[in-house]
Amino acid sequence: MKIIDIVCSEGRTGFYFDDQKAIKNGAVIDGVNYVGEPVTAGFSSIRQAGESISVMFVLEDGQVSHGDCAAVQYSGAGGRDPLFLAADFIPVIMEKIAPKLIGRELTSFRELAEEIDRMEIDGKKLHTAIRYGITQTILDAVAKSRKITMAEVIREEYSTGLEVTRRPIFTQSGDDRKNNADKMIIKGADVMPHALINNVDTKLGKDGSLLKDYVTWLRDRVLSLRTDEDYSPIFHIDVYGTIGMAFDQDIKSQADYIADLAEAAKPFALRIEGPMDVDDRDKQIEALAALTAEVDKRGINVELVADEWCNTLEDIKLFADNKAGHVVQIKTPDLGGVNNIAEAILYCNEKGIGSYSGGTCNETNRSAEVTTNIAMACGALQVLAKPGMGVDEGFMIVNNEMNRVMALVNRRK
């Protein structure tokens, strides 16, 4: 099957681009917007509409495959590529990349995806969002040419030796962390609520008391609302480095506080994502590995999740090798080609580190569907419900894609 044409269209994502540094510096939220001047290069305001590019391959039998180029909410932060704006990058795709793909035979997803992921223009690698979207389209195209699901393509080409199965779904609340928690409980989310704890003063508390109160409320809310006593979600809270900030990056003080949170969460298990952010990858690995070791030594019932500075496949391997966290978030758009998602999940599983197939609220329905297929094929620990922060939409997209894939795979057994 050959690619005979490539078409691009501008799109919106399920959330926004946010200037993380400006927010951490104390930007005040006003309704849905933030008040203040942006700090990160490329931003025209602290919060602006998320943008995507749909890349469509017209195949020789008339089928059309597609994927979406998208970047994370906090673009330009933590060592990431700069802000991704559709008007800037559609010409790059059509003028520089499309001519290299039109006429190509679709024999192997892995080979063609790796070629795109390594491609350079004027001595520079393609923006991660471009690599992300084009490789999604390649995976869909290969699946269409073979008349199987994208999950089955991954299982075959990476020789996973695994059955394609449903994976636990992790939902994210955004700032509406109480109302959205109710939605998660009603929908039976496996892992919840993310909670967006990205400010010490207003969300964590200078002594951590605000977050502890929320965890206590969340525990009581699940116990009161659940209709099935066997429903026992994992509490997974992203704190964006604020625990380290509040406790002066001291390992023992952070561990003391995390132990208090774990106690407040009982009888539910707890995961804490991004406890600290020390503004450097190697230092982040060192600090998170030290906190992980301290948590393990004390037998605290919590799993720490690596996030910031863990962006590329190389980063993920380093965090896993150094036991910097019990779980690694594979932030899918940051890896570039989606071939790297498969590699990352399989590597973490091999090393005994939890493989969280994540991403960002700032993706699209299409990127969520494609990455869900990869997570199912590779046996990810959990899969993020995305895009958006409204719970219902992201949960629907990921849950329904899982069910479609399972139904088709089972039909062929």
N, C-alpha and C positions, 0 to 999 in steps of 0.2 A: 504494500500500500504506500503510495507516494503523497507528499504534501504538494498541492498544486497552487495554493495561494494562501496568503496571510492577511487577516483583517484585524484592525485594532479599534476599540471604542473606549471613550472616557467613562469612568464610573465613580460612584460614591462608595465609601466603605460604611461599615456598621457603627462607626463611632467618629472620633476626632483625632487630629494631631494635637498633642499637648506638649508644651515646653516644660519638661520635667524640672529643669534647673530653676526656672522662675517659680514654679509651684513650691519646690523645696525651700526656696528663699523667702516664702511667705506670701505669695500672691493670694489675694482674697477672692473667693468664689462669689459671684453675683448671679443668682439664678442658675443658668447652665453655663454662663460665661465666667471668665476670670478677669479681674481688674488689675491693670498694671502693664508694664512694658516687657516684651519678650527678651530673653537673654541668649538663647541658642541661635546660632547662625541659620538664616533661611526663613525663620518664622516672622510673619507679619503681625501676629497677635499671639497671646499665650495659648489660646485654644482656637483652632481653625478646622474647617471641614476636612475630613479625611478623603483622600482621592485614590482611585485605583485605575488600572488599565486592563480591560479584557482583551486577551490575545486569542484569536480564533484561527485554527488551521482548517482550510477547505481541503478535504481529502479527495482522491481521484474517483471514489465511488459516490461522491456527493455528500457524505457525512461531514459534520463540522464538529471538531473537538475544541474545547476551550478551557482556559485557566485564567486566573486573575492575578496581576501584579499588585502587591499591596505591601505596606510597611507598617511597623508597629506604632502604637499610640505615641510612645516616647521616642520618636525618631531623633537622631542626632545626639542621643544621650548614651552614656555607658560604652563608648567606643563604636557606636553604630554608624552606618552610612547616613548621609544628610537627608533632609526632608525630601519626600518623593512627590513631585507634582506632575500630573499627567501631561500637561502641555509641554513640559521640558523633555519628557522621555518617549512619547509616541514617535517623534521623528528619529530618535536613536534606534528604536525597534525596527521601524519601517525602512530606514535608509542603510543601517549598518548590519542588522541581524537577519532580517527577512530574506535578503538575497542569498545568504548562506544556508537557508533551510528549504526554500522552495525547490522542489524537484528531488528532495531527499527521500530515500526509501526508509520506511518505519520497520526496521528489523529488531531493534533492541531499545527499550526505554533507557536502561542503565547507561549504555554507551553514548547515546545522543545527549542524555541529560548531563553526563559528566563533561562532555564536550562543551555544552553551553555554559556550565558552571565554571569551566576553566577559561572561557573565551575572554580575550582582552581587546579593547579598542583604544588606540593611541597609547598603548602601554599600561592601561588600567583595566582592572576587572570590571565587569558589568555591575551596576547597582544591584544590591541584594534583592530588591523588589522585582527587578526585571528577570533575574535568574529564577526567582521563586515562581513567577507567573508563567514563563515560557516552559519550564520543566513540568508544571502542572498540565499544560496543554499537550506536551509530548506524552505524558502518562495516559491521559485520556485518549489520545490518538492511537497509541499502541493497543489500549484496551478495546477500542472500537474496531481496530483492524483484526484483532484476534477474537472478537465477540465474547469477551469475558469481562469481569469487573476489574477496576483498577487494583483492588486488593489482591486479586488472583495474579495479576501481572507481577506485583511486588513479591508475593510469596514464591513465584516461580523463578524470577530473575535473581533474587537474593538467597534462594535455597534456605528459607527460614526453618523448614522442618516443623512449622507450626500450623495448626488449624486457624482459619480465619474466624475470629470470635468477637462478640461484643466486648467492649472495654468500659470500665467505670467512667461516668461522665461528671466533670467538675464544672459547676456553674459559678458565675461571677456577678456580684451585686452592684458594683459601682458604689456611689455615695448613698444610695437609698438602701442601706444595708439591713434595715429591719423589714420594710415591706417586701423587699425582694427575697429575704430569707423565708418569709411565709410562702412565696411562690415556689421556692425550692423544696420546701417540706411537702407542699401539696403535690408537686410533680414527682416527688421521690428521688431527688438528685442524690447520686452516690457520694459526691464530695461537694462541700460548700463552706463558706459563701464568698471567699476571696476577700471581700470587705473593704479593699482600697484604703488601707491605713497608711497614708502617704504624708502625714503631717504630725509632728510631735505634739504641738500645743492643742490642736483641735480634735485629733483622732486617737492618738496613743495616750496622751497625757504625759506630762513631764516626769511623773513617777510611774507611768504605765497604767494608771488606774482606769482611764477611759476605756482602753481595750479590754482590760480584765472585766470591767462591768459588762461590756458587750458580750464577751465570751460566756459569762454567767447567764445573761439574758438569752443568748442563743441556745444554750443547753436547756434552759427551762422552756423555751419556746418549742423546741423539737419534742420534748417530753409531753407538752400539753397538746400539741397539734397532731402528732402522728396518730394514724388510725391503725397501724400495725406495730405491735410491740417489738417485732424483729427489725423494724426500720432503724438502722444505726449508721447515719452518715458520718464520714470523716470530716472534721473541721479543718479546713485549709485556709489560712489567713496570710495574705501578702502584706508585709509591713514596710516594704520599700526602704530598708535600712534604718528605720526610725528607732528600733530598739538599741542599736549601736549608738545612735546619736543621743538618745536619752540617758544612756548609761556609760557615756564617755568611752565607748569601744572596749570597755573592760570585760574580759571573757567570763570571769566568775560572776560578776553582777548581772550580766546578760543571762547566764545560765540560771541564776536564782530567780529572775523574773519569769523566764520561760517555764521553770518548774511550777511557779504559781499559776501560770496560764493553763498548764496541763492539768493541774488539780481542779481548776475552775471548769474545765471542759468535761470532766468525768461525768457519766460513763463513756463519753465519746472520745475517740482517738483524735490527736491534734497534729497538724503540720503547720510549721511556720516558714513562710517563704521570704527570702531576702532579709534576714535579721539585721545584717549590717551592710554598708556600702562604703568601702574605704578608698574609692576613686582610683583603683589600679588593679589589673587582673591578678598579678602574682601575689600582691598583698591580700587581695580578696580571698584567694585560694588558701593562703596561710591562715587568715583570720577565721574563715568558715571551717576549715579543717580543725583548728584548735577548739572552736565552740562545739563542733560535732563530737570530738573526743571527750570534751568535758561533759556533755549531755550523756554520752554512752557510759562514761565512768560512773556517773551518779545514778544511772538507770532511770532517767527521766523519760516518761512515756510521751515522747514527741519525736517527730521526724522533721529535720531541717531541710529546706528546699533551696538549692542554688538557683539564682536568677541573674542578677546584675553581673556584668563582666563575663558571663557565660553565654556567649553569643554564637560562635562558630563551632563547626564540628571539632576543630582542634581544641577550642576552649572546653567543650563538653568532655572530651577525652581527658584533659588535664584535671578538671574538677573530679571526674570519676576516679582517675588513677590515684589522686591524693586524698580521697575520701572527704572531700570538701562538701559536706551535706550527705543526707541519707537518700535524697531524691534530687535529680537534676531536671530543671525545666528545659525542654527542647523547644525554644521559642521559635517556632517554625519559620516565620518570615526572615529572621536574622540569619538563618543558615544558607540563604541563597537557594540553590537548587534543591528540590524536594527529595532528590536522591540522597542528600545528606541526612534527611529526617530518618530514613530507613537505616542508614549506617549508624546514626546516633542512638536510636532505640535499641538496636541489636547489640551495640557496644556496651551500653549501660546494663542491659540484661545480663550480658556475659560477665560483667564486673560485679554483679550483685548490687548495683545502684538503681534505685527506682527511676523508671523512664517515664517522665510526664510529658506527653505530647501536647504542648501548649500552643502559644501563639499570642494573639492580641485581640482585644475587642474591636480593633480598627481594621479587621479583615473583611472579607465578603462571604456570602453564602457559598460561592464556588470554591474558594480556597479552603473553607471549612470542610466541604464534602471531600475534596481530594485528600487532604491531610488525614481525615478520619479513616479513609480507606487504607492509608499507609500504616496508621496506628493499629488498626485491626489485624493487618497482615503480619506485623512485627511483634505483637503482644505487649503493647505499651501498658504501663501501670495505670494510667488514667489519661483521659482525653478532655481537652477544654471545650466547653460549649461556647461557640463563637459564631458570628461576631456580636457586637453590641453589649450593653450592660442591663438589658431589660429582662434577662433570664428566659422568658417564654420563647423568644424568637431563636436564640442561639441553641437552647435545649432542643427545640423542635427540629432544627436543621441537622444537628449532629445525631440525635436519637433516631430520626427518621432515615437518615442515610445508613446508619448502622443496620437498621431493620431491613431496608431494601437490599443491602449487600448480603445479609444473612439469608434472606429469602431466595435470592438468586443462586448463591453458593450451594445452599441446601438442595435446590431443585436439580443441580447437576450431580449430586452425590449418587 
